[in-house]
Amino acid sequence: MKTKTFNSILAILIAVFLANMYSGQAQKKHTETNSEAISINEKKREKIVQNLLEAFNLGAESVLELFDEEAIIEYPYAYSLGTPSSLNKTQYGNYLKGALANMPDIAFSQVKSYMAENHIVWAEFHGEVIIPSTNQLYKQDYVARITLKKGKIIHYKEYWNPMAVSAMGDHKEVNKMFNDKSKQ
């Protein structure tokens, strides 16, 4: 009886081992196939970030061209200013109209980009611009996580210091810049 139970347990263990082994090989092959299709080299990674930063000075439509139709844009700290922290592409277009109008000719510097995975780029950059309505210098350091799908941005998550936004005016003015419903 003990031998029969031992053989049954051994058979189950071997089956589980073989299933995991073949499943792991299949997963590895799937990952390698996908990696080949979406692999981003250093120059392409830098170009993605450069194109995005340049587009911010060309207008909302130029920025939106870089995004997939199903894109999600997140600003995790925006809620502290009473502005949207998660947007779809349409909402982002409206958001950009207010934001970019109040940050004309923003100058970016100290741009760095890093690969996290074949389809994820992390970027760091510094931005400066004089805000027309307050005549104050807005200085901001950004960190962005950019996820790509077929060459377009499918998820953009940008981290920045909410305190720096005070150069744009008081809470009410900032809220109006980024939430103005007349732009929709």
DRENMI-168079 format. One line per field, with one value per residue: z, y, x of N, C-alpha, C in turn; chain; residue number from 1. Coordinates in pm, whole numbers, plus 50000, padded with zeros to 5 digits. Layout:
N
n_w: Z | ... $
n_v: Y | ... $
n_u: X | ... $
ca_w: Z | ... $
ca_v: Y | ... $
ca_u: X | ... $
c_w: Z | ... $
c_v: Y | ... $
c_u: X | ... $
ch: A | ... $
i: NUM | ... $
//
This chain:
184
n_w: 50000 | 50079 | 49880 | 49655 | 49716 | 49737 | 49472 | 49337 | 49441 | 49356 | 49078 | 49047 | 49132 | 48935 | 48710 | 48772 | 48781 | 48510 | 48376 | 48474 | 48377 | 48094 | 48065 | 48159 | 47960 | 47737 | 47814 | 47826 | 47556 | 47444 | 47567 | 47465 | 47193 | 47196 | 47297 | 47092 | 46905 | 47019 | 47104 | 47218 | 47131 | 47261 | 47122 | 47008 | 47239 | 47358 | 47158 | 47174 | 47420 | 47365 | 47147 | 47279 | 47469 | 47295 | 47163 | 47356 | 47329 | 47087 | 47088 | 47192 | 47010 | 46880 | 47091 | 47154 | 46928 | 46979 | 47148 | 47215 | 47126 | 47341 | 47562 | 47897 | 48121 | 48394 | 48683 | 48972 | 49192 | 49143 | 49247 | 49489 | 49425 | 49338 | 49081 | 48791 | 48836 | 48690 | 48356 | 48043 | 47690 | 47552 | 47762 | 47844 | 47627 | 47659 | 47907 | 47841 | 47677 | 47854 | 48023 | 47852 | 47735 | 47944 | 47990 | 47793 | 47557 | 47721 | 47859 | 47844 | 48021 | 48133 | 48061 | 48091 | 48014 | 48073 | 48034 | 48152 | 48095 | 47783 | 47674 | 47838 | 47943 | 48151 | 48241 | 48323 | 48375 | 48361 | 48383 | 48282 | 48282 | 48224 | 48372 | 48209 | 48325 | 48588 | 48579 | 48697 | 48760 | 48674 | 48789 | 48756 | 48842 | 48685 | 48681 | 48477 | 48381 | 48104 | 47909 | 47630 | 47336 | 47043 | 46939 | 47026 | 47302 | 47566 | 47833 | 48055 | 48319 | 48535 | 48765 | 48988 | 49172 | 49367 | 49505 | 49353 | 49167 | 49261 | 49141 | 48936 | 49034 | 49276 | 49446 | 49335 | 49083 | 48960 | 48956 | 48777 | 48541 | 48471 | 48479 | 48330 | 48201 | 47968 | 47771 | 47679 $
n_v: 49881 | 50122 | 50161 | 50191 | 50434 | 50600 | 50584 | 50703 | 50964 | 51036 | 51027 | 51235 | 51454 | 51450 | 51505 | 51765 | 51897 | 51864 | 51999 | 52262 | 52310 | 52300 | 52499 | 52719 | 52732 | 52790 | 53038 | 53184 | 53177 | 53319 | 53570 | 53638 | 53657 | 53872 | 54069 | 54104 | 54222 | 54468 | 54587 | 54845 | 55051 | 55246 | 55496 | 55521 | 55526 | 55768 | 55939 | 55914 | 56040 | 56295 | 56375 | 56395 | 56602 | 56814 | 56833 | 56944 | 57216 | 57263 | 57239 | 57109 | 56918 | 56816 | 56686 | 56494 | 56330 | 56152 | 55966 | 55664 | 55572 | 55458 | 55550 | 55621 | 55882 | 55989 | 56190 | 56168 | 56349 | 56556 | 56568 | 56699 | 56961 | 56999 | 56930 | 56714 | 56375 | 56146 | 56074 | 56020 | 55999 | 56197 | 56367 | 56443 | 56597 | 56825 | 56909 | 56970 | 57194 | 57405 | 57390 | 57413 | 57661 | 57826 | 57786 | 57880 | 57809 | 57645 | 57555 | 57274 | 57083 | 56896 | 56633 | 56293 | 55947 | 55615 | 55262 | 55043 | 54810 | 54639 | 54786 | 54999 | 55317 | 55525 | 55864 | 56160 | 56505 | 56862 | 57155 | 57492 | 57804 | 58127 | 58222 | 58361 | 58489 | 58547 | 58637 | 58503 | 58286 | 57956 | 57660 | 57326 | 56989 | 56686 | 56345 | 56080 | 55798 | 55606 | 55409 | 55204 | 55110 | 54954 | 55161 | 55391 | 55602 | 55444 | 55453 | 55709 | 55837 | 56091 | 56246 | 56517 | 56819 | 56952 | 57195 | 57370 | 57465 | 57690 | 57917 | 57963 | 58086 | 58132 | 57868 | 57862 | 57987 | 57808 | 57577 | 57657 | 57689 | 57424 | 57288 | 57409 | 57404 | 57517 | 57467 | 57221 $
n_u: 50081 | 50194 | 50385 | 50224 | 50090 | 50312 | 50409 | 50194 | 50201 | 50457 | 50417 | 50234 | 50391 | 50593 | 50435 | 50344 | 50591 | 50679 | 50470 | 50505 | 50762 | 50730 | 50538 | 50682 | 50882 | 50724 | 50621 | 50860 | 50938 | 50722 | 50759 | 51013 | 50949 | 50765 | 50937 | 51120 | 50956 | 50893 | 51122 | 51331 | 51586 | 51867 | 51886 | 51630 | 51475 | 51563 | 51474 | 51196 | 51139 | 51248 | 51083 | 50836 | 50883 | 50943 | 50699 | 50532 | 50572 | 50463 | 50194 | 49869 | 49760 | 49987 | 50112 | 49918 | 49923 | 50125 | 50022 | 49842 | 49508 | 49375 | 49505 | 49612 | 49665 | 49847 | 49879 | 50003 | 50022 | 49850 | 49591 | 49618 | 49611 | 49362 | 49315 | 49275 | 49384 | 49397 | 49355 | 49184 | 49263 | 49111 | 49028 | 49280 | 49363 | 49198 | 49292 | 49557 | 49522 | 49465 | 49689 | 49920 | 49877 | 49930 | 50192 | 50385 | 50638 | 50803 | 51110 | 51311 | 51553 | 51843 | 51778 | 51719 | 51701 | 51581 | 51573 | 51330 | 51195 | 51145 | 50937 | 50892 | 50981 | 51167 | 51190 | 51371 | 51353 | 51404 | 51211 | 51148 | 50979 | 50838 | 50544 | 50278 | 50045 | 50116 | 50370 | 50576 | 50856 | 50837 | 50959 | 51041 | 51101 | 51077 | 50966 | 50900 | 50709 | 50687 | 50491 | 50484 | 50300 | 50301 | 50461 | 50336 | 50237 | 50089 | 50047 | 50108 | 50277 | 50336 | 50546 | 50574 | 50656 | 50411 | 50426 | 50580 | 50405 | 50288 | 50385 | 50217 | 49998 | 49730 | 49546 | 49287 | 49322 | 49503 | 49348 | 49148 | 49300 | 49361 | 49122 | 48927 | 48617 | 48519 | 48698 | 48649 $
ca_w: 50000 | 50086 | 49749 | 49564 | 49752 | 49700 | 49325 | 49298 | 49475 | 49265 | 48946 | 49052 | 49137 | 48803 | 48621 | 48806 | 48737 | 48364 | 48337 | 48503 | 48288 | 47960 | 48075 | 48168 | 47828 | 47650 | 47857 | 47786 | 47412 | 47421 | 47609 | 47368 | 47070 | 47219 | 47316 | 46960 | 46835 | 47079 | 47159 | 47197 | 47159 | 47332 | 47040 | 46996 | 47372 | 47371 | 47060 | 47228 | 47522 | 47296 | 47072 | 47373 | 47524 | 47187 | 47133 | 47454 | 47278 | 46956 | 47110 | 47239 | 46902 | 46859 | 47203 | 47143 | 46819 | 47033 | 47239 | 47167 | 47152 | 47471 | 47661 | 48029 | 48166 | 48538 | 48760 | 49107 | 49292 | 49097 | 49332 | 49598 | 49371 | 49292 | 48936 | 48762 | 48853 | 48591 | 48239 | 47917 | 47587 | 47527 | 47879 | 47842 | 47527 | 47724 | 48013 | 47777 | 47625 | 47964 | 48074 | 47757 | 47715 | 48059 | 47997 | 47656 | 47535 | 47836 | 47823 | 47916 | 48028 | 48220 | 48017 | 48100 | 47997 | 48114 | 48000 | 48262 | 48019 | 47641 | 47636 | 47943 | 47951 | 48259 | 48200 | 48419 | 48305 | 48433 | 48300 | 48331 | 48196 | 48290 | 48361 | 48165 | 48413 | 48715 | 48550 | 48788 | 48702 | 48714 | 48777 | 48798 | 48809 | 48654 | 48657 | 48403 | 48339 | 47974 | 47860 | 47487 | 47268 | 46898 | 46909 | 47083 | 47448 | 47614 | 47973 | 48091 | 48461 | 48558 | 48904 | 49002 | 49302 | 49365 | 49561 | 49247 | 49088 | 49318 | 49047 | 48843 | 49102 | 49392 | 49421 | 49247 | 48947 | 48909 | 48929 | 48654 | 48428 | 48437 | 48485 | 48262 | 48123 | 47840 | 47674 | 47636 $
ca_v: 50000 | 50238 | 50176 | 50243 | 50575 | 50668 | 50592 | 50803 | 51096 | 51059 | 51055 | 51371 | 51548 | 51453 | 51574 | 51907 | 51945 | 51874 | 52105 | 52389 | 52325 | 52334 | 52628 | 52818 | 52745 | 52858 | 53178 | 53245 | 53196 | 53427 | 53694 | 53668 | 53700 | 54008 | 54159 | 54134 | 54310 | 54601 | 54626 | 54985 | 55076 | 55371 | 55613 | 55530 | 55567 | 55911 | 56008 | 55916 | 56145 | 56422 | 56409 | 56436 | 56734 | 56912 | 56847 | 57032 | 57354 | 57271 | 57241 | 56988 | 56818 | 56752 | 56594 | 56384 | 56239 | 56055 | 55879 | 55565 | 55613 | 55404 | 55594 | 55674 | 55977 | 56005 | 56285 | 56125 | 56456 | 56660 | 56577 | 56794 | 57095 | 57001 | 56906 | 56571 | 56293 | 56040 | 56124 | 55946 | 56083 | 56313 | 56455 | 56496 | 56705 | 56944 | 56947 | 57032 | 57326 | 57499 | 57383 | 57465 | 57806 | 57895 | 57754 | 57891 | 57797 | 57586 | 57506 | 57152 | 57055 | 56784 | 56521 | 56160 | 55841 | 55483 | 55150 | 54954 | 54690 | 54674 | 54877 | 55100 | 55414 | 55624 | 55987 | 56269 | 56630 | 56987 | 57251 | 57630 | 57895 | 58240 | 58209 | 58493 | 58552 | 58591 | 58683 | 58430 | 58175 | 57822 | 57564 | 57198 | 56866 | 56583 | 56206 | 56023 | 55657 | 55603 | 55273 | 55210 | 55002 | 54973 | 55289 | 55502 | 55602 | 55387 | 55495 | 55812 | 55872 | 56198 | 56289 | 56651 | 56882 | 57043 | 57326 | 57456 | 57517 | 57819 | 58023 | 57982 | 58160 | 58065 | 57740 | 57885 | 58012 | 57682 | 57489 | 57705 | 57660 | 57283 | 57230 | 57499 | 57325 | 57581 | 57414 | 57088 $
ca_u: 50000 | 50282 | 50448 | 50122 | 50072 | 50436 | 50412 | 50093 | 50255 | 50570 | 50361 | 50177 | 50503 | 50656 | 50342 | 50350 | 50721 | 50680 | 50378 | 50571 | 50876 | 50682 | 50472 | 50790 | 50944 | 50629 | 50618 | 50987 | 50933 | 50626 | 50825 | 51118 | 50883 | 50715 | 51050 | 51174 | 50863 | 50883 | 51251 | 51365 | 51728 | 51894 | 51852 | 51485 | 51427 | 51589 | 51390 | 51060 | 51135 | 51272 | 50962 | 50733 | 50916 | 50927 | 50556 | 50470 | 50581 | 50396 | 50050 | 49801 | 49745 | 50118 | 50133 | 49821 | 49964 | 50220 | 49950 | 49747 | 49369 | 49333 | 49604 | 49578 | 49766 | 49833 | 49958 | 49968 | 50015 | 49759 | 49473 | 49643 | 49583 | 49223 | 49314 | 49262 | 49504 | 49394 | 49283 | 49194 | 49324 | 49026 | 49041 | 49417 | 49364 | 49140 | 49387 | 49673 | 49487 | 49484 | 49826 | 50020 | 49852 | 49987 | 50336 | 50436 | 50783 | 50873 | 51243 | 51348 | 51696 | 51881 | 51695 | 51779 | 51602 | 51626 | 51484 | 51292 | 51167 | 51150 | 50830 | 50876 | 51089 | 51163 | 51258 | 51386 | 51383 | 51380 | 51141 | 51137 | 50904 | 50772 | 50399 | 50230 | 49945 | 50176 | 50506 | 50664 | 50931 | 50795 | 51069 | 50990 | 51173 | 50978 | 51002 | 50787 | 50712 | 50621 | 50470 | 50455 | 50229 | 50313 | 50523 | 50259 | 50230 | 49963 | 50033 | 50205 | 50262 | 50433 | 50561 | 50630 | 50638 | 50296 | 50461 | 50634 | 50293 | 50247 | 50424 | 50105 | 49893 | 49672 | 49479 | 49172 | 49373 | 49559 | 49236 | 49084 | 49389 | 49363 | 48989 | 48834 | 48523 | 48493 | 48795 | 48603 $
c_w: 50000 | 49950 | 49649 | 49589 | 49711 | 49549 | 49275 | 49324 | 49382 | 49126 | 48941 | 49053 | 49003 | 48705 | 48645 | 48758 | 48585 | 48314 | 48360 | 48408 | 48149 | 47959 | 48081 | 48035 | 47732 | 47684 | 47812 | 47636 | 47377 | 47454 | 47509 | 47238 | 47084 | 47232 | 47182 | 46888 | 46890 | 47138 | 47121 | 47229 | 47222 | 47252 | 47027 | 47128 | 47390 | 47277 | 47109 | 47328 | 47457 | 47220 | 47164 | 47426 | 47417 | 47158 | 47231 | 47410 | 47142 | 46969 | 47144 | 47132 | 46875 | 46969 | 47185 | 47033 | 46869 | 47120 | 47166 | 47203 | 47290 | 47586 | 47790 | 48074 | 48314 | 48592 | 48907 | 49210 | 49256 | 49187 | 49445 | 49554 | 49325 | 49142 | 48911 | 48780 | 48758 | 48477 | 48125 | 47812 | 47558 | 47640 | 47882 | 47740 | 47585 | 47831 | 47951 | 47725 | 47732 | 48009 | 47979 | 47728 | 47827 | 48079 | 47858 | 47652 | 47658 | 47787 | 47909 | 47911 | 48119 | 48190 | 48023 | 48078 | 48026 | 48070 | 48127 | 48204 | 47873 | 47599 | 47739 | 47950 | 48073 | 48212 | 48317 | 48336 | 48392 | 48336 | 48365 | 48229 | 48283 | 48265 | 48326 | 48264 | 48544 | 48698 | 48645 | 48713 | 48762 | 48685 | 48834 | 48756 | 48795 | 48647 | 48590 | 48369 | 48214 | 47928 | 47716 | 47439 | 47120 | 46864 | 46963 | 47236 | 47489 | 47760 | 48004 | 48235 | 48496 | 48703 | 48907 | 49138 | 49297 | 49419 | 49454 | 49166 | 49142 | 49230 | 48948 | 48906 | 49220 | 49347 | 49321 | 49102 | 48883 | 48871 | 48799 | 48531 | 48378 | 48434 | 48410 | 48167 | 47985 | 47731 | 47618 | 47524 $
c_v: 50125 | 50263 | 50236 | 50392 | 50655 | 50687 | 50697 | 50944 | 51131 | 51095 | 51196 | 51475 | 51561 | 51528 | 51726 | 51968 | 51965 | 51985 | 52242 | 52415 | 52368 | 52469 | 52740 | 52840 | 52818 | 53006 | 53251 | 53273 | 53311 | 53563 | 53734 | 53718 | 53842 | 54107 | 54198 | 54235 | 54451 | 54651 | 54769 | 55003 | 55214 | 55494 | 55631 | 55576 | 55717 | 55992 | 56019 | 56029 | 56283 | 56467 | 56459 | 56576 | 56843 | 56938 | 56940 | 57179 | 57371 | 57270 | 57105 | 56880 | 56745 | 56652 | 56471 | 56284 | 56129 | 55948 | 55786 | 55614 | 55568 | 55451 | 55645 | 55762 | 56001 | 56109 | 56256 | 56237 | 56564 | 56677 | 56679 | 56938 | 57107 | 56983 | 56756 | 56495 | 56175 | 56083 | 56024 | 56043 | 56209 | 56415 | 56520 | 56610 | 56834 | 56999 | 57023 | 57173 | 57433 | 57505 | 57451 | 57614 | 57887 | 57867 | 57763 | 57883 | 57745 | 57525 | 57384 | 57132 | 56934 | 56659 | 56391 | 56058 | 55706 | 55379 | 55071 | 54815 | 54733 | 54773 | 54987 | 55188 | 55503 | 55746 | 56084 | 56394 | 56749 | 57082 | 57387 | 57714 | 58010 | 58224 | 58347 | 58562 | 58604 | 58654 | 58620 | 58317 | 58044 | 57728 | 57432 | 57086 | 56756 | 56446 | 56145 | 55877 | 55648 | 55458 | 55282 | 55087 | 55035 | 55113 | 55411 | 55490 | 55552 | 55425 | 55593 | 55853 | 55969 | 56243 | 56426 | 56708 | 56981 | 57183 | 57422 | 57522 | 57651 | 57936 | 58054 | 58060 | 58083 | 57939 | 57755 | 57907 | 57886 | 57587 | 57529 | 57674 | 57517 | 57218 | 57314 | 57418 | 57388 | 57530 | 57279 | 57106 $
c_u: 50086 | 50347 | 50350 | 50100 | 50195 | 50444 | 50311 | 50144 | 50370 | 50520 | 50303 | 50288 | 50572 | 50566 | 50344 | 50481 | 50725 | 50587 | 50440 | 50686 | 50831 | 50611 | 50576 | 50859 | 50853 | 50623 | 50744 | 50986 | 50839 | 50689 | 50933 | 51059 | 50832 | 50829 | 51111 | 51086 | 50863 | 51014 | 51285 | 51512 | 51744 | 51854 | 51701 | 51423 | 51445 | 51500 | 51245 | 51045 | 51153 | 51147 | 50851 | 50760 | 50903 | 50780 | 50485 | 50475 | 50515 | 50243 | 49993 | 49792 | 49876 | 50149 | 50044 | 49855 | 50057 | 50152 | 49853 | 49606 | 49320 | 49422 | 49540 | 49695 | 49741 | 49931 | 49927 | 49954 | 49914 | 49637 | 49492 | 49619 | 49438 | 49212 | 49312 | 49394 | 49508 | 49303 | 49290 | 49247 | 49242 | 49036 | 49178 | 49429 | 49308 | 49232 | 49505 | 49643 | 49506 | 49628 | 49925 | 50000 | 49916 | 50135 | 50398 | 50589 | 50857 | 51004 | 51277 | 51498 | 51718 | 51799 | 51776 | 51668 | 51665 | 51525 | 51456 | 51268 | 51166 | 51043 | 50804 | 51002 | 51064 | 51239 | 51262 | 51414 | 51345 | 51312 | 51137 | 51062 | 50851 | 50622 | 50342 | 50136 | 50003 | 50313 | 50609 | 50735 | 50882 | 50912 | 51020 | 51083 | 51069 | 51044 | 50879 | 50814 | 50626 | 50612 | 50422 | 50379 | 50233 | 50362 | 50450 | 50260 | 50092 | 49938 | 50146 | 50177 | 50374 | 50428 | 50628 | 50593 | 50520 | 50327 | 50513 | 50523 | 50245 | 50288 | 50313 | 49991 | 49840 | 49596 | 49364 | 49217 | 49428 | 49447 | 49166 | 49168 | 49373 | 49225 | 48886 | 48745 | 48494 | 48589 | 48750 | 48508 $
ch: A | A | A | A | A | A | A | A | A | A | A | A | A | A | A | A | A | A | A | A | A | A | A | A | A | A | A | A | A | A | A | A | A | A | A | A | A | A | A | A | A | A | A | A | A | A | A | A | A | A | A | A | A | A | A | A | A | A | A | A | A | A | A | A | A | A | A | A | A | A | A | A | A | A | A | A | A | A | A | A | A | A | A | A | A | A | A | A | A | A | A | A | A | A | A | A | A | A | A | A | A | A | A | A | A | A | A | A | A | A | A | A | A | A | A | A | A | A | A | A | A | A | A | A | A | A | A | A | A | A | A | A | A | A | A | A | A | A | A | A | A | A | A | A | A | A | A | A | A | A | A | A | A | A | A | A | A | A | A | A | A | A | A | A | A | A | A | A | A | A | A | A | A | A | A | A | A | A | A | A | A | A | A | A $
i: 1 | 2 | 3 | 4 | 5 | 6 | 7 | 8 | 9 | 10 | 11 | 12 | 13 | 14 | 15 | 16 | 17 | 18 | 19 | 20 | 21 | 22 | 23 | 24 | 25 | 26 | 27 | 28 | 29 | 30 | 31 | 32 | 33 | 34 | 35 | 36 | 37 | 38 | 39 | 40 | 41 | 42 | 43 | 44 | 45 | 46 | 47 | 48 | 49 | 50 | 51 | 52 | 53 | 54 | 55 | 56 | 57 | 58 | 59 | 60 | 61 | 62 | 63 | 64 | 65 | 66 | 67 | 68 | 69 | 70 | 71 | 72 | 73 | 74 | 75 | 76 | 77 | 78 | 79 | 80 | 81 | 82 | 83 | 84 | 85 | 86 | 87 | 88 | 89 | 90 | 91 | 92 | 93 | 94 | 95 | 96 | 97 | 98 | 99 | 100 | 101 | 102 | 103 | 104 | 105 | 106 | 107 | 108 | 109 | 110 | 111 | 112 | 113 | 114 | 115 | 116 | 117 | 118 | 119 | 120 | 121 | 122 | 123 | 124 | 125 | 126 | 127 | 128 | 129 | 130 | 131 | 132 | 133 | 134 | 135 | 136 | 137 | 138 | 139 | 140 | 141 | 142 | 143 | 144 | 145 | 146 | 147 | 148 | 149 | 150 | 151 | 152 | 153 | 154 | 155 | 156 | 157 | 158 | 159 | 160 | 161 | 162 | 163 | 164 | 165 | 166 | 167 | 168 | 169 | 170 | 171 | 172 | 173 | 174 | 175 | 176 | 177 | 178 | 179 | 180 | 181 | 182 | 183 | 184 $
//
